[in-house]
Amino acid sequence: MGDSLALALGGEWVNYRLKLKGKNLTLSGGDLNEPVTFQRVGPATPRPDSVPVPPDPDISPLTPGKPT
């Protein structure tokens, strides 16, 4: 869906509704008690190659206390 965001938190998927207007991104729903608005303040920062992308929890769930 174009107006939702799913994040893997603690091995569980949490779904949020999102609204993008100008420089503001508002998230609501999921585990939030009230909407949270973020404001863009500069250009995107690329992820350095030295920072690994975590595994998809649906494919290889993380075990608490054990690094992958």
N, C-alpha and C positions, 0 to 999 in steps of 0.2 A: 504494500500500500504506500502511496506517496505521502501520507500524513502520519506515519508511525515510525517508531524506532524501537528495535529489539536489542537489548543488551544482555550479555551473559554475566550474571553476578553470582559468584559462589556456586557455579555449576547449574544455576537455574536461569531461565530466560525471563526477563521482565520487559513488558511492552509499555511504551509510552506514546502519547499523542504529541505531535509537534506542530508548531506554527512558526513559520519564518516570514518576517516582515521587515524589510530593510536590513538593518544591522542587528536586529533582535531575533533570537531563537527562544521560543517558550516551550518548555516540556511540562506535561501534566499527565495525570493518571499513574499507572504502575504502583510503585510504593511511595509516591509523593503525596503528602497531605494537602499541599496547595501547589499551584503552578510555580515554576522557577524560570526566570528569564535571564538569558545570557546575552551580552552585547559584544559584537565583534569590535576589537580595538586595533587590529593590525592584520598584516598578511598571514597566511597559513605558514606554519613551521614544518618542514618535511621531517619525517621520522628518520633518524640516522640509521644507516645499514647495520650498525652495531647493536641496535635495540631489536630483539626478536619479537615477532608477532606471536601472541599466545595461541595455543591450539584451540580449535572449535570444540566446546564442551560436549556437543552432540556426537563428535567423532572420537575424542579421547578425553574423557572427563578427568579433571585434576583431582589428585588425592591430597587432602589438606595435610600440610607439613612435609610433603614430598615434592621437591623440584622436578620439573620435566626435563 
